[in-house]
Amino acid sequence: MSVLQATADEFTGTELDAFTRDGYFICRGLVPDDYLTRMKAVADRDSASRLGDIEYEAELQYPGAPSTLDSEGGHTIRRLRQAFSRDPVFSRLVKEPFLLQRLQQLLGDRVVMPLAHHNCIMTKNPLYSSDTCWHQDIRYWSFEHADLINVWIALTDESVDNGCLRLLPGTHDITVESHRLDQQLFLRPNLPRNQTWLNSAVTAELDPGDVLFFHARCFHSATRNYGSRTKCSAVFTFRNLTNAPIPGTRSASLPELLLS
């Protein structure tokens, strides 16, 4: 796994080569404690009050989720949508050089933050969370091309026990034939041709403040939370200015932020 210790606001050529090869990297300890404290407080506040736009586990019906909103655990939160509008801490964070300059290295000088995708606080409850199968985030997005970068910020510990992300290195840079996917565009785990990819899976175990950068084409998945505490992450997506959303699609449904 490409794991990079945060020592500056930019990556070296060797570190960028690692992203080009694997489609992801982890930067340890990148986000300062004052940001983490505030973001976690926002997550706790809005989860407790059920404030704003919320997605519930029962709405997606992934394996392990409650069957309906009215069943036991039916109002377990999966994510707090529109994080950017919940508190000014997020607008400050995405302009920080330790994030923005790295994104410029990956995407080019003109970086845009879509608000229609991710832009959320992901939560994973230990009682009623679900399994997310192998997928590419770009599968339901509509841009001129698929080169977008996701930034996943750990607000709590993320481990195998509580459902940290798993990734398939190098899958951001391959052509995926349609028969290798099911009707929901998840990777078919029982297909022999997919086994080589699945055997290469790595786990992204994170401490609070660690940041996982990964390409929107990189296959990833996660199990439900088997631990005793709720896992919490802030997740955002970025593109180059020239990679416009397709008009009339969900990707073009909300304003975007020009960061540089």
C-alpha positions in Angstrom: 0.0 0.0 0.0 1.2 3.5 -0.8 1.4 5.2 2.6 3.0 8.6 2.7 4.0 10.5 5.8 2.9 14.2 5.7 6.0 16.4 5.8 5.1 19.2 3.4 2.3 20.7 1.4 3.3 18.8 -1.8 4.3 15.3 -2.9 7.6 14.3 -4.4 7.8 12.8 -7.9 8.3 9.3 -6.3 5.1 9.8 -4.3 3.1 10.9 -7.4 4.4 7.9 -9.2 2.9 5.7 -6.5 -0.5 7.3 -7.0 -0.2 6.8 -10.8 0.6 3.1 -10.3 -1.9 2.3 -7.5 -4.7 4.8 -7.9 -4.6 5.8 -4.3 -2.3 6.8 -1.4 -2.5 7.5 2.3 -1.0 10.6 3.9 -0.6 10.1 7.6 -1.4 12.9 10.1 -2.3 15.4 7.4 -5.2 17.2 9.1 -4.6 19.1 12.3 -6.4 18.3 15.5 -8.4 21.6 15.6 -10.0 20.6 12.3 -10.7 17.1 13.5 -12.3 18.3 16.7 -14.6 20.7 14.9 -15.6 18.3 12.1 -16.3 15.5 14.7 -18.4 17.9 16.8 -20.5 18.8 13.7 -21.0 15.1 12.9 -22.1 14.4 16.5 -24.4 17.4 16.6 -26.1 16.8 13.3 -26.4 13.0 13.9 -28.0 13.5 17.2 -30.5 16.2 16.0 -30.9 14.5 12.5 -30.2 17.9 11.0 -30.1 18.6 7.3 -30.0 16.2 4.3 -29.5 12.6 5.6 -29.1 9.2 3.9 -30.2 6.2 6.0 -28.8 2.7 5.7 -32.3 1.3 5.0 -32.6 3.5 1.9 -29.8 1.7 0.0 -30.6 -1.8 1.1 -27.0 -3.0 1.0 -26.3 -6.3 2.8 -26.8 -6.0 6.5 -28.9 -2.8 6.4 -32.3 -2.6 8.1 -35.0 -3.8 5.7 -37.2 -0.6 6.0 -37.1 2.8 7.6 -39.8 1.5 10.0 -38.0 -1.6 11.1 -35.6 -2.0 14.0 -32.6 0.3 13.3 -34.3 1.7 10.3 -33.2 5.3 11.1 -29.6 4.4 11.3 -27.6 7.2 9.5 -25.3 6.2 6.7 -24.2 9.7 5.8 -24.8 13.3 6.5 -25.1 14.9 3.0 -24.0 18.4 2.0 -21.3 18.6 4.6 -20.0 21.9 3.1 -23.2 23.7 4.1 -23.1 22.4 7.7 -20.3 24.4 9.1 -17.6 26.9 7.9 -14.8 24.4 8.9 -15.2 22.5 5.7 -14.8 25.6 3.4 -11.6 26.4 5.3 -10.3 22.9 5.1 -10.5 22.4 1.4 -8.5 25.6 0.8 -5.7 24.6 3.0 -2.4 24.2 1.1 -1.8 20.7 2.5 -4.9 19.6 0.6 -5.2 22.0 -2.3 -1.6 21.9 -3.5 -1.6 18.1 -3.5 -4.8 18.1 -5.5 -3.2 20.5 -7.9 -0.4 18.1 -8.4 -2.9 15.3 -9.2 -5.5 17.3 -11.2 -3.7 20.4 -12.5 -3.7 24.0 -11.4 -7.5 24.7 -11.7 -9.2 22.6 -9.0 -13.0 22.4 -8.7 -15.0 20.8 -5.9 -18.4 19.3 -7.0 -21.1 19.6 -4.4 -23.4 16.9 -6.0 -21.1 14.0 -5.1 -19.7 12.9 -1.7 -19.5 16.3 0.1 -20.6 14.3 3.2 -19.8 12.9 6.6 -19.9 9.1 6.4 -20.9 7.3 9.5 -20.9 3.5 10.2 -22.9 2.3 13.1 -21.8 -0.9 14.9 -25.3 -2.3 15.1 -27.0 -1.6 11.8 -24.4 -0.7 9.2 -24.1 -2.5 5.9 -21.6 -4.0 3.5 -20.6 -2.0 0.5 -19.6 -4.2 -2.4 -16.7 -3.6 -4.8 -17.4 -0.5 -7.0 -16.0 2.5 -8.7 -17.4 5.8 -7.6 -17.5 7.1 -11.2 -20.1 4.5 -12.1 -23.1 6.8 -11.4 -21.4 10.1 -12.1 -21.5 12.0 -15.4 -18.4 14.0 -16.4 -16.6 14.5 -19.7 -14.0 12.0 -18.4 -13.5 9.9 -15.3 -10.5 11.6 -13.8 -11.8 12.8 -10.4 -10.0 12.5 -7.1 -11.7 11.6 -3.8 -10.4 12.8 -0.4 -11.3 10.6 2.5 -10.5 12.1 5.9 -10.6 9.9 9.0 -12.3 11.6 12.0 -12.1 8.4 14.1 -10.0 5.2 13.9 -10.7 3.1 10.8 -9.8 -0.6 11.0 -10.7 -3.9 9.6 -13.0 -4.5 12.6 -15.1 -1.4 12.0 -15.3 -1.4 8.3 -12.4 0.5 6.9 -12.1 0.9 3.1 -10.5 -1.8 1.0 -9.0 -1.0 -2.4 -7.8 -2.9 -5.5 -4.5 -1.3 -6.6 -4.2 -0.3 -10.2 -7.9 -0.8 -11.1 -8.2 3.0 -11.8 -6.2 2.4 -15.0 -7.9 -0.5 -16.6 -10.9 -1.2 -18.9 -13.7 -3.1 -17.1 -15.8 -5.2 -19.3 -19.5 -5.0 -18.5 -19.9 -8.7 -17.9 -17.5 -8.4 -14.9 -20.1 -6.2 -13.1 -23.6 -7.0 -11.9 -26.7 -4.9 -12.6 -25.8 -2.4 -9.9 -22.3 -2.1 -11.4 -20.7 -3.8 -8.5 -17.8 -6.2 -9.3 -19.0 -9.8 -9.4 -17.1 -11.5 -6.6 -17.8 -15.1 -7.9 -16.6 -14.5 -11.4 -13.2 -16.3 -11.9 -11.8 -13.5 -14.1 -12.2 -11.1 -11.1 -10.3 -13.2 -8.7 -6.9 -11.8 -9.6 -8.1 -8.3 -8.8 -9.8 -9.4 -5.6 -6.7 -11.3 -4.4 -4.8 -8.0 -4.6 -7.1 -6.2 -2.2 -5.4 -4.0 0.5 -7.0 -2.4 3.6 -6.8 1.3 4.3 -6.5 1.4 8.1 -6.5 5.0 9.3 -6.0 7.1 12.4 -7.8 10.3 13.0 -6.3 13.0 10.7 -5.0 10.5 8.1 -6.2 11.2 4.5 -6.8 8.7 1.8 -6.6 10.2 -1.7 -8.0 7.8 -4.3 -9.1 7.9 -8.0 -12.8 7.7 -8.7 -12.1 4.7 -11.0 -10.2 2.8 -8.3 -12.4 -0.2 -7.1 -13.1 -0.1 -3.3 -15.4 -1.7 -0.8 -16.1 -1.9 2.9 -17.7 -4.3 5.4 -20.2 -3.4 8.0 -18.9 -2.2 11.4 -18.2 -5.1 13.7 -16.7 -2.9 16.4 -18.3 -1.2 19.3 -18.0 2.5 18.3 -19.4 4.5 15.3 -16.8 5.1 12.6 -16.8 8.6 11.1 -15.2 10.2 8.0 -15.4 13.3 5.9 -15.4 12.7 2.2 -15.1 15.1 -0.8 -14.5 14.9 -4.5 -12.5 17.1 -6.8 -12.0 17.6 -10.6 -10.1 19.7 -13.0 -11.8 22.8 -14.3 -11.9 21.4 -17.9 -13.6 18.2 -16.8 -17.1 19.5 -16.8 -20.3 17.7 -15.6 -22.7 16.5 -18.4 -25.6 19.0 -18.5 -28.9 17.6 -17.3 -27.3 14.9 -15.1 -27.1 14.6 -11.3 -23.5 15.6 -11.6 -24.6 19.0 -12.9 -27.5 19.4 -10.4 -25.7 21.5 -7.8 -23.2 24.5 -7.9 -19.5 23.8 -7.7 -16.6 25.6 -6.0 -13.6 26.8 -7.9 -10.8 26.4 -5.4 -7.8 27.5 -7.5 
